[in-house]
């Protein structure tokens, strides 16, 4: 069934905006073709995945459109679409007009629909996050980090390479192992799915600052042995900065829960 228009949600755009241009075009076309013409994608790949995630919301909007063309629900129907019973139409107290109460079964249906919509949005956001961190459809995680909801946050090779470029003096894999160990022994300070990447970058930044204080090695000819030349002023500056950061983190932890 063809339509003159459709709602293209921001969550759809956020899910595909980081994709390569060709994949972005395929995914956007798949959503629009189904929303406007009811045509499902024939091929698989990322466009099929995005279409599956967006389909329930598009179907719901299309049904509203059809109901609107038919004039909406009947005046003799209550808000759930059922015919009112005698008990529903009987005035209560000082009521002058009958008021139909929703049935328990209808309440459950509404809750299920809201839950289904939330799950769709979560899946679309997961696709966007995986694309941003360089995860392919069949790629295995290099390591996982425990979150505060007891789930595991996967770290893929693309993200490791990105952090290695940002923090060249740091062994990213070893630091990720250290993060996992710290999160396992500090369950109360585990992060959310939205806050974990900020935690990772903060950890790696501190490791990068510490690595910049690595002593230089110079060879002293007269004694024929290597002597370490320390920059004590730089060490003192880094130690003060790290102390201030730790104090600020402890202060924030006492004011608000972990991110």
Backbone torsions as a table, in degrees:
resi	resn	phi	psi	omega
1	UNK	NA	124.1	-178.5
2	UNK	-83.1	145.7	177.3
3	UNK	-128.4	155.1	179.8
4	UNK	-81.2	-17.5	-178.4
5	UNK	-163.1	170.3	178.1
6	UNK	-155.8	165.0	176.8
7	UNK	-94.8	119.7	176.8
8	UNK	-103.9	102.5	-172.1
9	UNK	-73.4	155.0	176.9
10	UNK	-61.2	-34.3	-180.0
11	UNK	-61.8	-32.8	175.6
12	UNK	-63.2	-46.9	-178.3
13	UNK	-65.0	-42.9	-178.9
14	UNK	-62.2	-32.0	-177.4
15	UNK	-70.3	-25.0	-172.8
16	UNK	-120.1	-3.4	-171.6
17	UNK	-67.3	-25.7	-179.0
18	UNK	-88.9	-1.0	-179.6
19	UNK	-72.7	157.9	172.7
20	UNK	-57.1	152.8	-174.7
21	UNK	-51.8	-42.2	-177.3
22	UNK	-66.7	-42.4	178.0
23	UNK	-68.0	-37.6	178.0
24	UNK	-59.7	-44.6	180.0
25	UNK	-62.6	-43.4	-179.8
26	UNK	-63.4	-43.7	-177.9
27	UNK	-66.8	-44.5	179.1
28	UNK	-63.1	-41.4	179.0
29	UNK	-63.7	-39.9	179.8
30	UNK	-61.8	-43.3	179.1
31	UNK	-65.0	-46.6	-177.0
32	UNK	-68.9	-39.9	179.3
33	UNK	-61.1	-40.8	179.9
34	UNK	-73.9	-40.7	-177.9
35	UNK	-67.5	-37.0	-176.0
36	UNK	-94.0	-37.6	-173.1
37	UNK	-116.8	-8.1	-178.5
38	UNK	73.0	20.9	-177.8
39	UNK	-95.1	123.2	178.9
40	UNK	-86.7	146.8	179.2
41	UNK	-65.1	137.9	-178.3
42	UNK	-84.9	-33.1	-177.8
43	UNK	-92.6	165.3	177.1
44	UNK	-88.4	-149.1	178.7
45	UNK	90.7	-168.8	-174.6
46	UNK	-64.4	-32.9	-179.4
47	UNK	-65.3	-34.2	177.3
48	UNK	-67.0	-40.1	179.8
49	UNK	-64.2	-47.1	-180.0
50	UNK	-64.2	-39.6	178.1
51	UNK	-59.8	-44.1	-179.2
52	UNK	-62.3	-38.8	179.7
53	UNK	-68.1	-36.4	-175.1
54	UNK	-86.7	-19.5	-172.7
55	UNK	-56.5	-46.7	-178.0
56	UNK	-58.5	-40.2	-179.5
57	UNK	-69.5	-39.1	178.4
58	UNK	-64.9	-43.0	178.7
59	UNK	-60.7	-40.4	-179.8
60	UNK	-63.8	-43.9	178.6
61	UNK	-65.0	-40.0	179.1
62	UNK	-63.1	-38.0	178.8
63	UNK	-65.5	-38.7	175.8
64	UNK	-62.3	-39.0	179.5
65	UNK	-63.0	-44.0	179.1
66	UNK	-63.9	-44.0	178.9
67	UNK	-61.5	-38.0	178.8
68	UNK	-64.4	-38.5	179.1
69	UNK	-67.5	-28.0	-179.8
70	UNK	-85.9	0.1	176.6
71	UNK	97.0	10.4	179.6
72	UNK	78.7	-169.1	-177.4
73	UNK	-79.7	157.5	-178.6
74	UNK	-66.2	148.8	178.2
75	UNK	-66.3	-21.8	-179.9
76	UNK	-85.5	-0.8	178.8
77	UNK	-101.4	148.4	175.4
78	UNK	-83.3	-173.7	-174.2
79	UNK	-64.7	-23.0	-179.2
80	UNK	-89.2	-3.3	179.9
81	UNK	92.3	-0.3	-179.8
82	UNK	-94.4	153.6	174.1
83	UNK	-69.9	135.8	-178.3
84	UNK	-67.7	143.8	176.7
85	UNK	-89.4	172.2	177.9
86	UNK	-60.4	-38.3	-179.6
87	UNK	-66.2	-35.7	179.9
88	UNK	-67.0	-37.6	-174.6
89	UNK	-87.1	-6.5	-179.0
90	UNK	-76.2	125.0	179.3
91	UNK	-62.9	144.5	179.5
92	UNK	-120.0	132.2	178.5
93	UNK	63.7	-126.0	-179.4
94	UNK	-99.2	21.3	177.2
95	UNK	-70.6	141.4	179.0
96	UNK	-105.2	-13.6	-179.4
97	UNK	-129.4	145.4	179.8
98	UNK	-68.0	145.6	179.9
99	UNK	-134.0	118.6	-177.9
100	UNK	-83.2	127.1	178.0
101	UNK	-88.4	135.0	178.8
102	UNK	-64.5	141.2	178.9
103	UNK	-75.6	158.4	-178.6
104	UNK	-61.8	-38.5	-179.8
105	UNK	-64.4	-37.2	179.7
106	UNK	-69.5	-34.2	176.5
107	UNK	-62.2	-41.2	178.6
108	UNK	-64.4	-37.4	178.2
109	UNK	-62.9	-41.4	179.2
110	UNK	-63.3	-42.6	179.3
111	UNK	-62.3	-41.1	-180.0
112	UNK	-64.0	-39.3	179.3
113	UNK	-66.0	-41.3	178.0
114	UNK	-64.0	-41.9	179.2
115	UNK	-64.2	-40.3	179.3
116	UNK	-63.6	-40.3	178.8
117	UNK	-64.7	-41.5	178.4
118	UNK	-63.3	-40.3	179.0
119	UNK	-64.3	-38.3	178.4
120	UNK	-63.0	-46.0	-179.9
121	UNK	-63.6	-37.6	178.4
122	UNK	-64.5	-41.4	-179.5
123	UNK	-66.4	-39.5	177.6
124	UNK	-63.8	-41.4	178.6
125	UNK	-66.3	-35.2	177.3
126	UNK	-64.1	-38.3	177.7
127	UNK	-63.4	-43.5	179.2
128	UNK	-62.6	-41.5	-179.4
129	UNK	-66.4	-41.4	179.3
130	UNK	-63.5	-40.3	179.2
131	UNK	-65.3	-39.9	-179.5
132	UNK	-65.0	-35.6	-176.4
133	UNK	-94.0	11.6	173.2
134	UNK	77.6	29.1	-179.2
135	UNK	-92.4	127.8	174.5
136	UNK	-90.5	174.3	-172.8
137	UNK	-63.8	-34.3	-175.6
138	UNK	-115.0	14.7	-176.3
139	UNK	-79.4	138.4	177.7
140	UNK	-91.1	149.1	-179.6
141	UNK	-72.0	143.0	175.9
142	UNK	-70.4	-39.4	179.3
143	UNK	-159.6	159.0	175.5
144	UNK	-123.0	149.6	179.2
145	UNK	-118.8	131.8	-178.8
146	UNK	-69.9	138.4	179.4
147	UNK	-105.2	172.9	-176.0
148	UNK	-72.6	-14.8	176.1
149	UNK	-94.9	14.3	178.0
150	UNK	72.2	8.3	173.1
151	UNK	-88.4	175.0	-178.3
152	UNK	-115.1	132.7	178.5
153	UNK	-94.2	116.1	-177.7
154	UNK	-80.4	137.7	175.2
155	UNK	-112.7	121.6	-176.1
156	UNK	-100.4	166.7	-175.3
157	UNK	-61.1	-35.2	179.2
158	UNK	-60.6	-40.6	178.7
159	UNK	-68.2	-39.1	178.6
160	UNK	-60.7	-43.7	179.2
161	UNK	-64.8	-38.8	178.4
162	UNK	-62.7	-45.5	179.4
163	UNK	-68.1	-33.0	178.2
164	UNK	-63.6	-33.5	177.1
165	UNK	-73.2	-36.9	-179.1
166	UNK	-74.3	-32.0	-176.8
167	UNK	-127.1	73.5	-171.8
168	UNK	-65.4	-22.5	-178.0
169	UNK	-87.4	4.8	-172.6
170	UNK	-114.1	139.1	169.4
171	UNK	-82.6	95.1	-170.9
172	UNK	-60.2	-44.4	-178.4
173	UNK	-60.4	-44.5	-179.3
174	UNK	-64.7	-39.2	178.9
175	UNK	-66.3	-36.8	177.0
176	UNK	-64.3	-37.0	175.8
177	UNK	-63.5	-39.8	177.9
178	UNK	-64.0	-39.3	177.6
179	UNK	-61.6	-44.0	-179.5
180	UNK	-61.6	-43.4	178.7
181	UNK	-61.9	-41.1	-179.0
182	UNK	-66.4	-41.8	-180.0
183	UNK	-67.6	-32.1	179.8
184	UNK	-69.2	-34.3	-179.3
185	UNK	-92.9	-4.6	177.2
186	UNK	-127.8	65.2	-175.6
187	UNK	-62.2	-28.9	-179.0
188	UNK	-70.7	-16.5	-177.3
189	UNK	-111.4	17.8	175.3
190	UNK	-68.0	156.9	-172.4
191	UNK	-101.7	167.7	174.0
192	UNK	-86.6	172.3	179.3
193	UNK	-63.1	-32.4	178.9
194	UNK	-78.2	-27.9	-174.7
195	UNK	-96.9	-9.5	-173.5
196	UNK	-66.8	-37.0	-177.6
197	UNK	-68.8	-35.7	175.4
198	UNK	-63.2	-40.0	177.2
199	UNK	-61.7	-44.2	-178.9
200	UNK	-62.9	-46.8	-178.6
201	UNK	-64.7	-38.0	177.5
202	UNK	-64.2	-41.4	178.6
203	UNK	-62.5	-47.8	-177.8
204	UNK	-66.8	-34.0	178.4
205	UNK	-64.8	-40.6	178.1
206	UNK	-67.2	-37.8	177.4
207	UNK	-65.4	-37.0	177.6
208	UNK	-64.3	-42.7	178.5
209	UNK	-63.1	-40.6	179.4
210	UNK	-67.4	-35.0	-179.6
211	UNK	-68.8	-25.6	-179.2
212	UNK	-68.6	-14.4	179.3
213	UNK	-95.0	12.3	179.1
214	UNK	-60.9	129.7	-176.0
215	UNK	-65.5	142.8	176.3
216	UNK	-81.8	145.8	-178.9
217	UNK	-106.8	121.6	178.8
218	UNK	-123.6	149.2	-178.1
219	UNK	-101.4	123.6	179.5
220	UNK	-96.4	112.7	-170.2
221	UNK	-63.4	-44.4	-171.0
222	UNK	-65.1	-28.6	-179.0
223	UNK	-104.7	-6.4	175.7
224	UNK	57.2	40.7	172.7
225	UNK	-145.3	161.5	-178.0
226	UNK	-86.2	136.0	-179.3
227	UNK	-121.7	135.8	-179.4
228	UNK	-88.1	130.5	-179.3
229	UNK	-105.4	105.4	-176.3
230	UNK	-93.5	139.8	172.9
231	UNK	-97.7	90.8	-172.6
232	UNK	-68.0	-31.0	177.1
233	UNK	-63.9	-42.2	178.9
234	UNK	-66.1	-40.9	177.6
235	UNK	-60.9	-42.1	-179.3
236	UNK	-65.2	-40.1	179.5
237	UNK	-63.9	-42.9	-179.2
238	UNK	-66.4	-41.2	-179.2
239	UNK	-63.4	-41.3	178.6
240	UNK	-64.8	-43.1	-179.5
241	UNK	-63.0	-41.9	180.0
242	UNK	-66.6	-38.5	178.5
243	UNK	-63.4	-42.3	179.2
244	UNK	-65.0	-39.2	178.5
245	UNK	-64.2	-42.8	179.8
246	UNK	-63.4	-40.4	178.5
247	UNK	-64.3	-38.8	180.0
248	UNK	-67.4	-39.6	178.8
249	UNK	-64.8	-40.9	178.9
250	UNK	-65.4	-35.9	179.4
251	UNK	-67.0	-42.2	179.5
252	UNK	-66.6	-35.7	-179.9
253	UNK	-65.6	-31.8	-179.7
254	UNK	-78.7	-23.7	-178.4
255	UNK	-86.1	-41.7	-175.9
256	UNK	-135.0	158.4	177.8
257	UNK	-68.3	167.6	-179.8
258	UNK	-62.4	146.6	-178.8
259	UNK	-67.8	NA	NA
